Amino acid sequence: FSETMGALGGMIADGSMAKAFLITLKPLVAGLAISIVLGVALGVLMGLNEPAEWLFGPVFVVAQAAPLAALIPVLTFAYGIGLTSKIITVCIMAMPVIVLNARSAVRATPASLVEMGRSFQGTRAQVIGKIILPAASPLIFAGLRLGCAAGFIGVILAELLITPTGIGDLITYNQSIAEYPKMYAAIFSVIVASVLFIEGLERVETTM
């Protein structure tokens, strides 16, 4: 552990860790942004609309159960080894959990609250915006935390399996030259970044 922390300090000091993170953040941020916005929107739509649930539900159920890492070579064949395939990898890892949790959250809204809103002659938009979404937000945020954690896994898988860049490059390179403290330091840095990001989501949830 002390050797790993020493290696981590050295990588931070020489700038190699920051440089790697800047590369890794590009597909990660883009993929998570797409997954959060599109995933929550699709989940809410599926929760409110039966035809949408019938159309999209099986796709995301299968995606959540399938070994999605096995699809990475297919993505590489279809989209090459650039940024696009890495962003899609993050999305396919993060989005199923976000969509299914958002759908379940909307459907778990107490019917009595919805009926109360209608009895006060609230429009459908008002019922959704002022009753359903606030009631569903805890479960939606739970899905966001799980989905974003899966997104971190996805970006590292992409950098390990598609082309070694960023943190994935640090891991594979230091493993190849038997610099194991630096390899573990890179892995540790990803874990810390993921925990801090999820903690940030929790703080956002508590302030809303």
C-alpha positions, 0 to 999 in steps of 0.5 A, a space after each residue: 500500500 505504501 508503495 502504491 501511495 508513493 507511486 500515486 504521489 509521483 504520478 500526480 507530481 509529474 503530471 502523468 495522472 492529470 494528463 491521463 485523466 483529461 483523456 479519460 474524461 472526454 468519453 466519460 463525461 460525454 457518455 454519462 451526459 447522454 446516459 443521464 439525459 436520455 436515460 431519465 427521459 426514456 425511463 419517465 416516458 416508459 413509466 407514463 406511457 404503456 406503448 413506450 414501455 412495450 417498445 423500449 422495455 425489453 431492449 433495456 431489460 436484455 441490455 441489463 442482463 447481457 454481458 455488454 463487455 462482449 459487445 465492445 469488439 463489435 463496437 470497435 468494428 462498427 465505429 473504429 477505435 476513436 472517441 465514438 466507440 468509447 462514448 457508446 461503451 459508456 452509454 451501453 454500460 450506464 443507460 440500462 440501469 438509469 432507464 429501468 430505475 426511472 421507469 420503476 420510480 415513476 410507476 411507484 408514485 402513490 396513486 393517491 397523490 396523482 388522484 389528489 392532483 387531478 382532483 385539484 384540477 391540475 393539468 397532466 404536465 402539472 401532475 407530472 412536474 409537481 407530483 410524479 417527478 418529485 415523488 420519483 426522484 429518490 429512486 431516479 437518483 439511486 439509478 443515476 448513482 448505479 448507472 454512473 458507477 457502471 459508466 466508470 467501469 465502461 470507460 476503463 473497459 473501453 480504454 483497455 479493450 479498444 485502444 489504450 489511452 488515458 487511465 487505461 493506458 497507464 494500467 496496461 503500460 505499467 502492467 507490461 513493464 511490471 511497475 505494479 505500484 503505478 498500475 495499482 495507483 492508476 486503478 486506485 485513482 479511478 476508484 477514488 474518482 468514482 466515489 467522489 462523483 457518486 458522493 457529488 450526486 448524493 449531495 445534489 439529491 439532498 439539495 433538491 
